[in-house]
């Protein structure tokens, strides 16, 4: 899977695409390693908490639509849609993250 994604982008496009945040499930992320012949990676899970306006200021929304991004983040905060303990009505949201590592033999 990862190899196909890598080969489908020229180097300029991949640098741009790699900077874009995308929510991927752990099996998909693990598949990046196993598809290339590595053993399943070790996983260190953690949560990241971010302040809404700071995230929006550092983001590159489609067509620079920061208001749409703000509404999306507000909906996430209001519902704790990722079930990670975001405080409804606040200005901070939390999302799950993971660092995956393997050792090449």
TASULBEL-V430701 format. One record per pair of residues at least 6 apart in sequence whose C-alpha atoms are under 6 Angstrom apart, sorted by the first residue. I is the first residue (numbers start at 1). J is the second residue. Records with the same first field share a line. If there is no record, write none. Layout:
BEGIN
I=J  J
END
This chain:
BEGIN
2=32
34=40
41=100  101  102
42=100  101
43=99  100
44=98  99
45=97  98
46=97
47=95  96  97
48=94  95
49=93  94
50=92  93
51=91  92
52=91  92
77=88  93
78=88  89
80=86
86=93  94
END
